Amino acid sequence: MIRQELVLDTPYLNAAGSLGFAPPAAWALPERMGAFVTNPVSATRRTPAAERTALPYPGGVLLHTGLPNPGLNAVLRQYAQRWARSTAPVWVHLMPQTPAQAREMIGRLEGTEGVMTIELGLPPECSAEEALALVGAAAGELPLTVCVPLQRCGENWLNELPAGSVSAITISAPRGSLVRSGGQVVSGRLLGPGLFPLVLSALRNLLPLRLPVIAGSGVYRKADAEVLLSAGATAVQVDGVLWKGGWAQ
Amino acid sequence: VTLFSADAPDGLPDEVEVLPMDLLAEAGTWADYLAACLTRGNLADLRRLAGLRPHQGFLPGAEGLILTPMPCAGMAECGACAVRTTHGWKQACSDGPVFELNLLELE
């Protein structure tokens, strides 16, 4: 299989989960949006987590939401027309739980106008074998980028990614845990500028794989984005900075 | 206007009476309207303080301001501020943050 090339207008993208399911009319950065990445979409509807919350800490914020979404069928009904009209290429972030789900979901998207790339989110605790099986099942006609959480970027199974069918690796938000008032431990995605040094380090470790790398999470300053691009990232993904109105100084 | 609160804020006008929370149950006998400030997790506490029986509702039209993190400010439908209602899941950032108390479901 020949690797599909990514479709990117500029190297500045939003991270999945940062701008909803449909491309916004405008976004907070002065740079043109290189592609729009949807919120994570599951095969069936997911409701919000029972203990959903956002817990700030000195390095950023921990988000525990359960990644609620109406499921692929409902997302397509609701947003496919807006994807077709999008001026930015649309990347759909999928989070299948099994290889069969991955094949079915991607089959539905291959004929959807405006969808230019599949971004594959892996279950948080999946094994190397499960991850590789999902990646194998996700290979199809559309370019495929595999989201690897920051804390998993050094794992050996990444060397076994099929270079012919994976178009890129996306470094995505790591997971962590914090204690909320009352003593309960909450786990979730970490967002914030404190992650930047770890992302730069992960990027440098991933480049020998000879796959394009999209450096996401921890990008809050324009200068930091430029450092990642200079270091070899094909593009950067921004998340929480979009909710704060633009680049931090 | 009566404020039921453990702490009386400074600078309240004289027209505002401040009463302790444990007198809230009596308000059901004379109040025309109830506005509450609560988190998603303490609806049950509010019901208890209001002296409601299991299937009894708040005063018709009573409303609650839901205190919850809204990290994406409505830009991402991130779900952190999701509120469970009798009409399904709603987002405090875009559908609220004020909801009819009788539409909220216990969590």
Boltz contact constraints between the chains, C-beta under 6 A:
constraints:
  - contact:
      token1: [A, 18]
      token2: [B, 76]
      max_distance: 6.0
  - contact:
      token1: [A, 19]
      token2: [B, 76]
      max_distance: 6.0
  - contact:
      token1: [A, 20]
      token2: [B, 76]
      max_distance: 6.0
  - contact:
      token1: [A, 20]
      token2: [B, 77]
      max_distance: 6.0
  - contact:
      token1: [A, 48]
      token2: [B, 79]
      max_distance: 6.0
  - contact:
      token1: [A, 48]
      token2: [B, 82]
      max_distance: 6.0
  - contact:
      token1: [A, 52]
      token2: [B, 80]
      max_distance: 6.0
  - contact:
      token1: [A, 52]
      token2: [B, 82]
      max_distance: 6.0
  - contact:
      token1: [A, 54]
      token2: [B, 69]
      max_distance: 6.0
  - contact:
      token1: [A, 54]
      token2: [B, 71]
      max_distance: 6.0
  - contact:
      token1: [A, 54]
      token2: [B, 80]
      max_distance: 6.0
  - contact:
      token1: [A, 61]
      token2: [B, 71]
      max_distance: 6.0
  - contact:
      token1: [A, 65]
      token2: [B, 78]
      max_distance: 6.0
  - contact:
      token1: [A, 65]
      token2: [B, 79]
      max_distance: 6.0
  - contact:
      token1: [A, 65]
      token2: [B, 80]
      max_distance: 6.0
  - contact:
      token1: [A, 68]
      token2: [B, 79]
      max_distance: 6.0
  - contact:
      token1: [A, 243]
      token2: [B, 72]
      max_distance: 6.0
  - contact:
      token1: [A, 243]
      token2: [B, 73]
      max_distance: 6.0
  - contact:
      token1: [A, 243]
      token2: [B, 75]
      max_distance: 6.0
